[in-house]
């Protein structure tokens, strides 16, 4: 197994990498995990390290930077996540793509109806960085309780919600 510290360069902290791995590990083997924003692939690789059998879909506008190895259960899709539709229910959704308020809002509106487990946002806690302000703004404006989600504990700059039972 690949050492989490040896993954491609990313803004994910070691605690966030471990959290992503552990979230995937807690899912059943037939889970569907979606990562919006792939870049070099570190977050996708963390999920794969946690769950060798889950189907993982990585979505990005440009996939040319991906440094990981694609296996039979990992699909990379070069498409706009704001309007892309797919069949199936999503057990874990990790959003780290378009960091604008409008972009994060569009991802929430497009994907949340399919999420049966957890939705997580990277860079929520990095609103001191100009390009991350939109993440916190969009997440804070959304009425999570009305949508049936409750906040869960996360490390560092990540914020996540689990569908309430």
N, C-alpha and C positions, 0 to 999 in steps of 0.2 A: 504494500500500500504506500502511496505517495505521502511524504511528510507534508503537513499543512503549511509549514514555513517555506517549502520549496515550490509552492505554486507560483504562477506568473505574478508579476508586480500588480498590486491593486491597492485601493484605498481601504479594503477590508482589514480590520485589525485581527490579531490572532484570536481574540475572544469571539469576534464575529464569525470567523472561519469555523471555529469549533461549534458555535451555536448553529450555524447552517448545517454542518455535518450531523449534529445531534438531532436537529429537527427532522432531517431526512431519515435518520436511523430509527426514529420513533414511528415512522409510517409503515404501513404494510408493504409487502413486496410488489403488489400490483398498483401502487400509488402513482399518481400523475403529479409531477413537479414542474412548474413553469418559472423560468427566469426571464424577466424583461430587462434587457440591457446585459449583454454578454461580454463585450470588450475582449479581454484576453482569455476569459473563461474561468477565472479563479472561483467564482461563486458556483458555477455549474459543477466544477470539479469537487468542491466541498460537498455538494449534495450527492454526487456519485459516490464519494468515499463513504458517506453515511448509509447509502442504500444502493447496493449493487444491482438490484433487480427493477427498481422503479423506472417508469418511463419519464424521461426528462426532456423538456422542450426549451430551448434557448432562443429567444426572439431579440433581434436587433436590426436596426436599419442597415448596418454594415457589419459583416462578419469577417472581414479581412484580417483583423487583429487576433483572432482566436488561436491560442497556442496549445490547446488540449487535444487529446485524442478522442475521436468520436467512436462510440461503441454502438452496437445494434439497438440499444435502448435509449440513445440520445439523438435527438433531432435538432438541428440548428435551422432556423427559419429567418430569412432576410426579408422582413416585412415591417410595416408600421403597426406597433402594438396597440395604438389607439383605436384602430378599426378592424384588426384581424380577429376573425371568429374561428373557433374550433369546437369540435364535438367533445363531450366528456366533461366530467367534473374534476376540478383542480383541488388536490389535497394540500398543496403548499405553493403559494405564489410569492415570488421575491421580485420586487420592483426596484430597479436601479438603472433606469433608462433615461428618458427625458426628465430633467430636473426642474422644468418650469412648472409653475402652479397649474397652468392650463393642461400641460402634458400629463402630470400626475393625476389631475382630476379626470382626464379622459381615460387613463388606464384604470382608475377606480371604477368609473361608470361602465366601462367595457367588460372588465374582468370579474368584478365582485359577484355578479349573479352566478357565476360558475364555481366560486370558491366554497368548498364544503369544510375546509380546515382552517389554515392560517394564511393571512396575507401580511407580508413584511415589507418595510420601506427602508432602504439604505439611505444614508445621509440626512435623515430626519434631524439628528442632533448636530449637524454641521451647518446650521443656518447662519453661523458667523462667516461662512464662505459665501460670497455673492451668488455663485452659481447653484447653491443648494437651498436658498431661501424658499423657493417654490415648493419644495418637498414638504417642509413643515407647514407652510400656509395651506396647502391642499389637504393634508392629512388632518390638520386642526379644524378646518371648516366642515369636514364631513361628519355627519351624525352617525357614528358607529353603533351606538346603542339602538337607534331606530332601525338600522340595517341588520341587527341581530348579532353583533360582534362585541367582544369584550377584549380590553387590552391585556396583553401578557408581558411578562418580564423579558427583556432583551438586553444585550450588552451594547455599550458604547453609543454609536450614532444610529443604531437601528431601532425602529418602532414597529411593533407587530400587534395584530388583533386575531383572535380565534373566534370562529363562529360559535355562538353560545348554544348550548344543548337544550 
